[in-house]
């Protein structure tokens, strides 16, 4: 019985060891070990940023361009389901468009709900002032625009926001029903190094 057991287990053990050896001997151009703290990361901190996002559809210099228009039928008409807009929106310190420019929100949003005005937002907050100049935060999530406060995740970043995570809360400051222009207050809570 013991010999039979060894005859079965020994070949399986040898196969496992040889496969492990092959995996650990991978081409170094493909797979390399990384030191535990390669970038000498500091202690993680939580930062809060508040700014205003200007989504301008009307006028001579719109910051929103429609790139996909859905076919008009009973399902798309009430909510615009399927419509996609590209954005390059100003982010300012105060709600007035002439206040200090902090950066741009660049990306797109699409009408992703058939029941309500619910957007799928995919955008980068590209900062252009102060110590965060050139750094970005990436937001991707659901934005039901008629809710008082909407929460979307921060899924990453670059520059001083490498390895960032967190969330943003958006609340509409003003909305012009005739033009579609909106100013939205964003509060970003970011964990970063």
C-alpha positions as CSV (number, residue, x, y, z in Angstrom):
1,X,0.0,0.0,0.0
2,X,2.8,2.4,0.9
3,X,4.7,1.6,-2.3
4,X,1.6,2.3,-4.4
5,X,1.0,5.6,-2.6
6,X,4.7,6.6,-3.2
7,X,4.4,5.5,-6.9
8,X,1.5,7.9,-7.3
9,X,2.7,10.8,-5.2
10,X,6.3,10.9,-6.2
11,X,5.7,11.6,-9.9
12,X,3.1,14.3,-9.0
13,X,5.5,15.9,-6.7
14,X,8.2,15.9,-9.4
15,X,5.9,17.5,-11.9
16,X,4.9,20.2,-9.4
17,X,8.6,21.0,-8.6
18,X,9.6,21.1,-12.3
19,X,6.6,23.4,-13.1
20,X,7.5,25.7,-10.2
21,X,11.1,25.9,-11.4
22,X,9.9,26.9,-14.9
23,X,7.7,29.6,-13.5
24,X,10.3,31.1,-11.2
25,X,12.9,31.0,-14.0
26,X,10.8,33.3,-16.2
27,X,12.5,35.7,-18.7
28,X,13.7,38.6,-16.6
29,X,12.6,41.1,-19.3
30,X,9.0,39.9,-18.6
31,X,9.0,39.4,-14.9
32,X,11.1,41.2,-12.3
33,X,10.8,41.3,-8.5
34,X,10.1,44.7,-7.1
35,X,11.4,46.0,-3.8
36,X,8.8,46.4,-1.2
37,X,9.1,50.2,-1.3
38,X,10.6,51.0,-4.7
39,X,9.5,54.6,-4.8
40,X,10.3,55.3,-1.1
41,X,6.6,55.9,-0.5
42,X,5.8,58.0,2.6
43,X,2.9,57.5,4.9
44,X,-0.4,57.7,3.2
45,X,-2.4,60.8,3.9
46,X,-6.0,61.9,3.3
47,X,-6.6,65.2,1.4
48,X,-9.8,67.1,0.7
49,X,-10.2,69.2,-2.4
50,X,-13.2,71.4,-3.1
51,X,-13.7,73.0,-6.5
52,X,-16.3,73.8,-9.1
53,X,-16.8,72.0,-12.4
54,X,-18.1,74.1,-15.3
55,X,-20.0,72.0,-17.9
56,X,-20.7,74.5,-20.8
57,X,-22.8,73.3,-23.7
58,X,-23.9,76.7,-25.0
59,X,-22.2,79.7,-26.3
60,X,-19.2,80.3,-28.6
61,X,-16.7,78.1,-26.6
62,X,-18.5,75.0,-25.4
63,X,-16.6,72.6,-23.2
64,X,-18.9,69.7,-24.1
65,X,-19.1,68.0,-27.5
66,X,-21.6,65.4,-28.4
67,X,-19.8,62.4,-30.0
68,X,-22.6,59.8,-30.1
69,X,-26.3,60.6,-30.6
70,X,-28.7,57.6,-29.9
71,X,-31.4,56.6,-32.3
72,X,-34.7,58.2,-31.3
73,X,-37.2,55.6,-30.1
74,X,-39.4,55.2,-27.1
75,X,-36.6,53.9,-24.9
76,X,-34.0,56.6,-25.7
77,X,-36.2,59.7,-25.9
78,X,-37.0,60.4,-22.3
79,X,-33.5,60.0,-20.8
80,X,-31.3,60.3,-23.9
81,X,-30.1,56.7,-23.2
82,X,-27.0,56.0,-25.3
83,X,-25.8,59.6,-25.8
84,X,-22.1,60.2,-25.2
85,X,-20.4,63.6,-24.7
86,X,-16.7,64.4,-24.6
87,X,-15.7,67.1,-22.0
88,X,-12.8,69.5,-21.3
89,X,-14.4,71.4,-18.4
90,X,-12.8,74.1,-16.3
91,X,-12.3,73.4,-12.6
92,X,-12.3,76.6,-10.6
93,X,-11.8,77.6,-7.0
94,X,-15.2,79.3,-6.7
95,X,-18.5,78.9,-8.7
96,X,-17.8,82.0,-10.9
97,X,-16.1,81.0,-14.2
98,X,-13.7,83.9,-13.7
99,X,-12.4,82.6,-10.4
100,X,-8.9,81.0,-10.1
101,X,-8.5,78.1,-12.6
102,X,-7.3,74.9,-10.8
103,X,-7.3,72.6,-13.8
104,X,-9.5,70.8,-16.2
105,X,-11.9,67.8,-16.1
106,X,-11.2,65.9,-19.3
107,X,-13.0,62.7,-20.4
108,X,-16.5,61.7,-21.3
109,X,-19.9,60.9,-19.9
110,X,-22.7,58.9,-21.3
111,X,-26.4,58.4,-20.6
112,X,-26.3,54.9,-19.1
113,X,-29.8,54.6,-17.6
114,X,-33.2,54.1,-19.3
115,X,-35.2,55.0,-16.2
116,X,-33.5,58.3,-15.1
117,X,-30.8,60.7,-16.1
118,X,-28.0,58.6,-14.9
119,X,-24.5,59.2,-16.4
120,X,-21.5,56.9,-16.6
121,X,-18.6,59.4,-15.9
122,X,-15.0,58.6,-17.0
123,X,-12.8,61.6,-16.5
124,X,-9.4,62.9,-15.3
125,X,-9.1,65.9,-13.0
126,X,-5.9,67.4,-14.5
127,X,-4.5,69.9,-12.0
128,X,-2.6,72.9,-13.4
129,X,-1.7,75.0,-10.3
130,X,0.4,74.8,-7.2
131,X,2.3,71.7,-6.0
132,X,-0.3,69.5,-7.8
133,X,0.4,71.0,-11.2
134,X,0.6,68.1,-13.8
135,X,-0.9,65.6,-11.4
136,X,-4.2,63.9,-12.2
137,X,-7.0,62.0,-10.4
138,X,-9.1,59.5,-12.4
139,X,-12.8,59.2,-11.7
140,X,-15.1,56.5,-13.0
141,X,-18.6,55.9,-11.8
142,X,-22.3,56.4,-11.9
143,X,-23.8,59.9,-11.6
144,X,-27.6,60.1,-11.2
145,X,-27.6,63.9,-11.9
146,X,-30.9,64.8,-10.2
147,X,-29.9,63.3,-6.8
148,X,-28.8,66.0,-4.4
149,X,-25.4,64.4,-3.7
150,X,-23.7,61.8,-6.0
151,X,-20.7,59.8,-5.1
152,X,-18.2,58.3,-7.5
153,X,-14.9,56.5,-6.9
154,X,-11.4,57.8,-7.5
155,X,-9.8,54.8,-9.2
156,X,-6.2,56.1,-9.5
157,X,-4.0,59.0,-10.4
158,X,-0.6,60.2,-11.6
159,X,2.1,62.5,-10.4
160,X,1.7,63.3,-6.8
161,X,-1.5,61.1,-6.9
162,X,0.2,57.8,-7.8
163,X,-1.6,54.9,-6.1
164,X,-4.5,57.3,-5.2
165,X,-7.8,56.1,-4.1
166,X,-10.9,57.7,-2.6
167,X,-14.2,59.2,-3.7
168,X,-15.8,62.4,-4.9
169,X,-19.1,63.8,-4.0
170,X,-20.8,66.0,-6.6
171,X,-23.7,68.3,-6.0
172,X,-25.2,70.7,-8.5
173,X,-24.6,74.3,-7.8
174,X,-26.5,75.7,-10.8
175,X,-28.2,74.2,-13.8
176,X,-29.7,76.1,-16.7
177,X,-32.6,74.0,-18.1
178,X,-32.6,76.1,-21.4
179,X,-28.9,75.7,-22.3
180,X,-28.0,72.6,-20.4
181,X,-25.0,74.4,-18.8
182,X,-24.2,73.3,-15.3
183,X,-21.9,74.2,-12.5
184,X,-21.2,71.3,-10.1
185,X,-19.5,71.5,-6.7
186,X,-17.0,68.6,-6.3
187,X,-15.6,67.5,-3.0
188,X,-12.7,65.0,-3.5
189,X,-11.5,62.9,-0.6
190,X,-8.2,61.3,-1.7
191,X,-5.8,58.8,0.0
192,X,-2.3,59.3,-1.5
193,X,1.3,59.4,-0.5
